């Protein structure tokens, strides 16, 4: 068995590595580019069986958004109408 050396720092780099001498060491240099076209979502295994690819997930989410949008608009109208009725009756 090999003995693990404790010479490295907490980050695991050896002391002879001088990070200040590296060129182009900008933190998050490609962060915006990476996040621009990426939206990673993890799906539970039982749902992965139902939705085998991204197209089926997108289709289901569009249907859900359409249904939620219609029910939200209807509930806003009914609430708005009921408050007007109460005001006119008073």
C-alpha positions as CSV (number, residue, x, y, z in Angstrom):
1,X,0.0,0.0,0.0
2,X,1.2,3.5,-0.8
3,X,1.3,6.1,1.9
4,X,-0.7,9.2,1.1
5,X,1.5,12.3,1.2
6,X,0.3,15.3,3.1
7,X,2.8,17.7,1.2
8,X,0.0,19.1,-0.9
9,X,-2.3,21.8,0.3
10,X,-6.0,21.5,1.0
11,X,-6.7,21.9,-2.7
12,X,-4.4,19.1,-3.7
13,X,-1.9,21.2,-5.6
14,X,1.8,20.8,-5.0
15,X,3.6,23.9,-3.6
16,X,5.8,24.1,-6.7
17,X,2.8,25.1,-8.8
18,X,2.7,28.9,-9.0
19,X,-0.8,29.8,-10.3
20,X,0.2,33.5,-10.7
21,X,2.4,32.5,-13.6
22,X,-0.3,30.9,-15.6
23,X,-1.7,32.9,-18.5
24,X,-5.4,33.5,-19.0
25,X,-6.5,32.5,-15.5
26,X,-9.8,34.3,-15.5
27,X,-12.4,32.8,-13.2
28,X,-15.6,32.0,-15.1
29,X,-14.2,32.9,-18.5
30,X,-16.6,30.7,-20.4
31,X,-19.4,30.7,-17.8
32,X,-21.9,32.8,-19.9
33,X,-21.2,30.8,-23.0
34,X,-21.8,27.5,-21.2
35,X,-25.0,28.6,-19.5
36,X,-26.4,30.3,-22.6
37,X,-27.4,27.1,-24.4
38,X,-27.7,24.7,-21.5
39,X,-30.6,23.9,-19.2
40,X,-29.9,20.6,-17.5
41,X,-32.8,19.0,-15.6
42,X,-32.5,15.7,-13.8
43,X,-35.6,13.5,-14.2
44,X,-36.4,10.7,-11.7
45,X,-35.9,7.2,-13.0
46,X,-39.6,6.3,-13.0
47,X,-40.3,9.4,-15.1
48,X,-37.5,8.6,-17.5
49,X,-39.4,5.4,-18.4
50,X,-42.4,7.5,-19.4
51,X,-40.4,10.2,-21.2
52,X,-37.7,8.5,-23.2
53,X,-36.4,11.6,-24.9
54,X,-36.3,15.4,-24.7
55,X,-39.0,15.8,-27.3
56,X,-41.6,13.9,-25.3
57,X,-40.7,15.9,-22.2
58,X,-41.0,19.2,-24.1
59,X,-44.3,18.2,-25.5
60,X,-45.7,17.3,-22.1
61,X,-44.5,20.5,-20.6
62,X,-46.1,22.6,-23.4
63,X,-49.4,20.9,-22.8
64,X,-49.1,21.5,-19.0
65,X,-48.2,25.2,-19.6
66,X,-51.2,25.6,-21.9
67,X,-53.6,24.0,-19.4
68,X,-52.1,26.1,-16.5
69,X,-52.4,29.3,-18.5
70,X,-56.0,28.7,-19.3
71,X,-57.0,27.8,-15.8
72,X,-55.1,30.8,-14.3
73,X,-56.8,33.2,-16.7
74,X,-60.2,31.8,-15.9
75,X,-59.7,32.0,-12.1
76,X,-58.5,35.6,-12.4
77,X,-61.7,36.6,-14.3
78,X,-64.0,34.8,-11.8
79,X,-62.2,36.5,-8.9
80,X,-62.3,39.9,-10.5
81,X,-66.0,39.5,-11.4
82,X,-67.0,38.4,-7.9
83,X,-65.3,41.4,-6.3
84,X,-67.1,43.7,-8.6
85,X,-70.5,42.2,-7.7
86,X,-69.8,42.6,-4.0
87,X,-69.0,46.3,-4.5
88,X,-72.1,47.0,-6.5
89,X,-74.3,45.2,-4.0
90,X,-73.0,47.2,-1.1
